[in-house]
Amino acid sequence: MLRSTRKRRPTLRHALPDGSYLTTILSREHRAGRGYERLEVRVVEAGITITLADGTRRTELWRLLTSLLDADRYPATELLALYHRRWQAETCYFSLKSTILDQRVLRSRSVPGLEQEIFALLTAYQTLIRAAGDVTIASEGVSAQRVSFTVLFQAAADQIIAARGIATADAVSLIGAIGRAVLDNLLPEHPRWRVKARFRKSASKYTFKRGDHPRTVQAYTLDAQVIKNGYLDDGANR
């Protein structure tokens, strides 16, 4: 499932009961003698409204393309909610790729081996996130945004290699060797400027968003209204 650009305006081939519809798009791969093959996809169009605790509201129009064609098994509202939660998964996979694996590829050469390796990586990631949560719970005034995932990972790796403090007669606390390493290397309260982030490319296709987003974490509600039968660009429902 992916989000389509507003420039793509697919033709409604077959409307589905939940408001989504089926259409066909051209594949990117060109095959000699066959040209560009047509792929059948399902289109979900909706208006998404986010309401923050302070009353701030933001509305966007989404057009999602998916290969999940069965509307009864995969309702449009569930696909919208799933796509909205994508950032949590993307943050996890980014940490796996850039920090834990350090840009290395998976070593397994079989599907069962890859599944086992991915499961182990996700287990390690979840363990580190739990450790970060323990630090913020046990340390008053420490925000989760100041916990460095890189420090978590390196401290855990050092513990495995050195095997220090594995067995102790003292009472076990939430903050152990990994937690103490995190507290000794907290990120600054205010995010540091990145050299690359100080300049915006003049040819960037994205508009400047400074000041458009809240500066504090807030609770929010999500309202997704499916736009039925391909009327996203007309701003009306059939």
Disulfide bonds with the S-S distance in Angstrom:
none
